[in-house]
């Protein structure tokens, strides 16, 4: 449940999108300086030297699993995908029975006029699946291949299309054939099947499919590797560094987060917080605890990175900053750089970029081992593995 709620929080608030330090919207009130963070208009202020005691942050030792894609991974992924793409094979059966898959053409008429969405050719319908309104599938049982059938039916009163709800209609149906489902496997899939089913993915042949799946898995693994590495580094930093939360800052960030969260619920989902909590089967107290833990962890990460950046004199460079903004705009579909800055504020995005550079610095100076066997051994001793809790993530990168 915790993972589900946090995932939704991240999705609608994008708090961990940049900076991993809690959402602030257009952050004109706060500006980080070399001496710490100054604020005005009632915003919480702090000096990072006073709230962070840095321990070791260079040479951190981390052991993680391997992230290479194996042939068996590609095969498993393709097998799973093919299970959702049945291949329909003609049979010599001539009479429709319960459980058959009938290939049909149909046209739905209301008052003699075809209505939108009521016409199709070559549709495969499993009899008994209840995919169509009551009476449609039952009306085909016992009918013959090649037969034209006229079904006088009535849409349910609660049908989602209000223009058809409760209305009497006629479906004219032609039974083309009875088919059966067969599923391709990794070993039997053909170029023709790939071209017919995956052309929208850019795949024309089996080789295209295998190559594309491998590239996607490699991309996913690389993203997971980066996330796991950052989480493991943060875990180590929490062990070596001491953070005293500045007065009022945590509560301020929680309030900002909740304000944005509830506003997004209303704007994007037309939903009150109470309705959302009911939908995910959690209480307000549980929700508040989860948000508090998430923000506290993210804020702790931010403060540690800020302290390291100050000590190492890590500053903004225009070329890298421009690329950073463009990457965010592309990945999160902002309309423009202006739209990004309008939502988060220039200072906030700049600080996020510096946090990103700082995390890269710490990783570059860490001793990281990527080995499946070594990771298993480290895990058995309770050391060296990355945390799996979403709330522990406070990365500076998108």
Secondary structure, DSSP 8 states (H G I E B T S, - for coil): -HHHHHHHHHHHH-TTTSSSS---SS--SEEEETTEEEE-TT---B-HHHHEE----SS-EEEE------HHHHHHHHHHHHTTSEEEEE----B--TT-EEEEEEEEEETTEEEEEEEEEEEEEETTS--SSTTTTGGGTT-BTT-EEEEEEE--TT-SSTTTTT-EEEEEEEEEEEEEEEE--TTT--HHHHHHHHGGGT--SHHHHHHHHHHHHHHHHHHHHHHHHHHHHHHHHHHH-EE---TTHHHHHHHHHHHHHHHHHHHHH---HHHHHHHTT--HHHHHHHHHHHHHHHHHHHHHHHHHHHHTT----HHHHHHHHHHHHHHTT-S-HHHHHHHH-HHHHHHHHHHHHHHHHHHHTSEEEE-HHHHHHHHHTT-S-----GGG---S--
